[in-house]
Amino acid sequence: MIHELSTVVLAQSDSWITFDVNSFLQQFWNNTFDGLAYGSIYALVALGYTLVYGVLKLINFAHSEVFIYGAYATWFTFYFLGFRPGSTPELPVFELIGFLLLALIASMVVSGGTAVVLERVAYRPLRKRGAPKLVFLITAIGASFVLQQLLFIWRGGNAEQGIRLMRNEEVFSLFGGSITNVTIVTVVAAVVLMLGVNYFVNKTKFGRGIRAVAQDPDTAMLMGVNKERVITTTFLIGGLLAGAAALFYMMKIPQGASYQGGFLLGIKAFTAAVLGGIGNLRGALLGGLLLGMVENYGQSLFGGGWRDVVAFALLVLVLMIRPTGILGESLGKARV
């Protein structure tokens, strides 16, 4: 019965929503693997939201612009290395790895630097004055628009044409779904970076300082923890992760960098952080991967225009059932 009604059109042939079960089943594994790649990018950006919220209880809405500055850094690195929009060059493996590592370093440095400057200029003066949380939130939104407009003034409103160094090619198939080289690199790198951050926070001396400030900043200061240094480092780590995500974004998305390109992705990354449990490092990874897959499933099932709607509907559903998110737990109580 389900197969006979595999495609149910809720209006006429030009309907704004469909319920295409056949497409969902046929594309299930392709959507799963592709969703893991998108979800890994969301997760890396979501880690920045989670870290800052865990330490300051602040939603840093300017983090999306920290990400897009890294995307521009990636684009300009490729450009200065002599690559141009258009055909993908045929590069030896070691040269390709070297160029990608250079772009990764540039992107992480720019995004990390942007995050640190943002903390120093926008948030630190508010902390010194004991500003209420609402002021921090408004400042974050304002800083987001300022960073956007700086890019607009510098590069204009048109997106940079995408520059690709690596073709998105199938490496092998699994359950009938295609797994590409870009998917493998993105997912593996995201997991490695997440494990690295998790180790840093839970196993190092400075990580214990981060957890101490997240749990009780006043007591942490009495115990000799430099609160300002911890906050700066937290912003730096979030920026470095956003810069890494920017490189994978430029490898995955062909449109290139745009001054508004970080807005929707930033909202989705924040959604991933809340979905997994904001303040929980593993929750950010889980939320990002889950969000990437679900939005792909929704696109096949309901139509391309419903991709984003399905993602946010999932968030609302999870919060109705579990308001703290799937793995909701504060950073100050993080466990290995």
N, C-alpha and C positions, 0 to 999 in steps of 0.2 A: 504493500500500500504506500509506504514511504517513497519507494522508487518510482511508482506510478505518478506520484505527486511531487517529484523531486524539485520541480520548479513551480512555485506558486507565485503568480503575479498578483499583487494586491490592488492594482488599478489597471489601466490600459497598458498597451505595449510600451508606451513612453513613461511608465510609472516612475515615481521618485524613490520607490523602495521595492525590492524583490526579496523572495525567500528561496534562494537557489541552493537546495541541499545537494544537488548533483555536483555543482561547482565546488561546494565546500568539501565533499568527499574526495573529488578528483585532485584538488589542490592541497589537501590537508597536510601532507608531509612537506611539500614545497613551502607552504605558508609557515609551517613549524620552523623549518631551518632558516628561512629568510627572516622570520620573526625573531629568532634568537640573535641574529646579527643586529637588527634594529634595537632589540631589547638590551643588548650589551652596551650600545651607545647611550641609551637612556640611563642605564645603571651607573655608568661612569660619571655622568653629570649628576645623577641623583645622590651619589656618595658625597658630593660637595654640599648639597642641601642638608643632608643628614648630619655631616660633621659640624657645620655651622650651627644648625638647630640644636644639636646635642650639647654644644658648649655654651652658646649664647641665648638659646631659646628664641632665635631670630630666623625668620624666613627671608633669606637673601634673594629677593626677586631679581636683583641685578646679576645673579650667577649665570643667567642665560646669555648675557652680553659678554661675560668672562669667557664663555664657551665660543661665541662667534668671533671674538678677537683672535682666538687660537685658530679658527678656520681661515681667517684672513692671513695669519702668519704662515699657515701651511701653503696657501695659494701663492703667496709672494716668494716663499722658499723655492717652490717648484719653478716659478717664473724666473727667478734670479739664477737658478741652475741651468737655465736655457730651454726649459720645456714650455710649450705653448698649447693653448686650447686646440682641440681637433683630434688627430689620430694618436693612438697610444703607442709610444716607442717600444721597440723590441730591445730590452736590456738584459744583459747577463744577470744571473741571480744575485751575485754578490754586489754588483753595482746597484741593482734595484733595492736590495736591503740597505745599502749604505745611504742612498738618497732618501728612503723612507725614514731611516733613523735620524738623518739631518732635519727632515721636516718635523718629525716627532719632537726632537729637542727644541726646535724653534717654536713650535706651537705650545709646548709645555712652559717654556720660559716666558712667552708673551702672556699666556693666560694666567700663569702663576704670578707674574709681575703685576698684571691688571688687578688680580684679586687682592694682593697686598696693598697696592695704592688705594683701591676702593676702601679697604678696611681703615687705612690711615686717614684718608680724607673725609670719608662719609660717616663712619661709625665710631671711630675712637673719640672724636670731640663730643659726641652725644653721650658716650659712656662717662667721660670726665665730668659732664654736667648733670649726670644722673637722670637723663631723659627717660620718660616712660616708654613702654614697649611700642605703643601706637606710633610714636614719633620715629622709632627705628623702622617700622614697617613702611610708613610714608616716605621716609628717606630712601629706603631700598627701591621703591617704585620710581621715585624721582631720579635716582642714580641710574636705573635701567634706561630711562628715556634720555638722559644726558649722554650715556655711552653710545646709545643708538644714534643720536644726532651728530655726535662727533664723527662716527663712521659715514653718515650721510653727507656731511659737509666735506669730508675728505675724498670719498669715492663716488658719491652720487647715489641715486636710487636704484640703478640697474645692478643686477647680480653679476658678479665676475663669471666669465665663462669657465666651465669646469676644466681642470687639467688633471689628467689621469696618467699615472705611471704604471698601473697594473690593471690588466683586463680582468673583468669579472667572469671567470671561466670555471666550468664544472671540474672538480677534482675526482669525485666519485659520487655514486648515487646510493641511497639507503632507503629501503621501503618504497622505492619508486620516486623518492624526492631527490632533487639535485642539491649537492653540497658544494659550494664554490670556494675558491681560494680566499676571496674577501671575507666570506662568512667564517672560515676557519681562523684566519688571522684576527678578525675582530673579536670573536668569542673567546679564543684562547688568551689573547692579550687582556681582555676585560677581566677574566677570571684570575689571571696572574696578578694584575694590578690590585684587584680586590683582596686577594690573599695577602699581598704585600702590605696593604693598608691595615688589614685585620691584624697581621702580625705586629706591625708597628704600634698600633693602639693598645694591644693586649699584652705584648711581651717586652717592650722596651721601657726604659726609664722615663723618656719623654712622653711615651704613650700613657704611662700611669699618671703623669701630670695632666694630660688631656682629660682622662677619666675623672681625676680628682676635681678639676675645675668644673667639669660637667655636672658632677654630683653635688659639690658644695664649694663655690668659688672662694668664699670668705675663709673657711677652714683651710682650704688648699693654700691660700696666701700665708696663713699663720704657720703652716708647715714648711714654708720656704719655696713654694711653687711660684714662679714668675707668671702671673696671670696674663699680662700683656703679651709676653713672648709666646705663650700657649695659644692665645687667640690669633696672633699673626701667623703662627705655624699652621693652625687649622685652616685659615683662609688660603695659605700657600698650597697646602695639600689638595684642597678642593679645586684650586685653580690648575694645578698640575694635572689632575685627573680630567678636568674639563678640556685641557689642551690635548690630552691623549685622545679623548672622545672626538675632538674636532678633526684630527687626522683621519680617523676611521669614518667619520661622517663624510669627509671630502672624497674618500675612496668609494663610499657606498652611494652617495647622492650625486647625480651627474650635473645638477643645476649650478653648482659652485656656491661661493660665499655671497651673502646678501646682508645688508645692514640690519634687516629685520628677520634674518634667518634663524636667529636663536630664540625668538619669542615662543613659537609653538613647540619647538623641541624642549625649551626650558620648562614650559607648562607640563609637558608630558613627563619630563624627568622628575618634576616636583610631584606629579601624580604617582609615579613609580615609587618615590620615596615614601609617600603617605600610604600607598597600597601595601608596601612591604612592612611598614612600621617606621615612621620617621624617627630618627635617633638610633636606628639599628643598622649596622653596616651590612650584615648579611641580608637584612630585609630589603635594602636598596637594590642589591643584586637580584634577589628573587622577584621583587616588584617590577624591575626593569625587564627582565626576561619574560615574565608573565604578560606584561603589558604589550610587549612587542609581538608576541604570538597571538594574543586575543584580538588585537586590532587587525591583524592579517586575516584571522578567521572571520571577523565581522565584515571585512571588505568582500570576501568571497560569498558570504551568506546573504548579506543585505545590499551589497552594491558599494562601489568605490567611495561614494559620498558619505557613507556611514562609518568609515574607518575611525575617525576621531570620536564620533558619538559613542561608538561601542566601547572605546577605551575609557572614556569618562563615566559611562554608565556602569562599567565594572567597578570603578572606584567608589561610586555612590553605593552600589550593592554591598561591597566589602565593608564599608564604613557603617552601613546600617546593621550588619551582623556583628562586626568586630571593629569598633571605633578606633582602636589603637593600631589597626593594620594587622596583617597576617602574622608578623613576628614582632609586634609592638613591644619595645623595651628601650629604656633610656640608655644613652651612650655611657653614662656614669655607672651603669650596672651591667655593662657589656661583659659577656662571657666568651671564653674560647670555644 
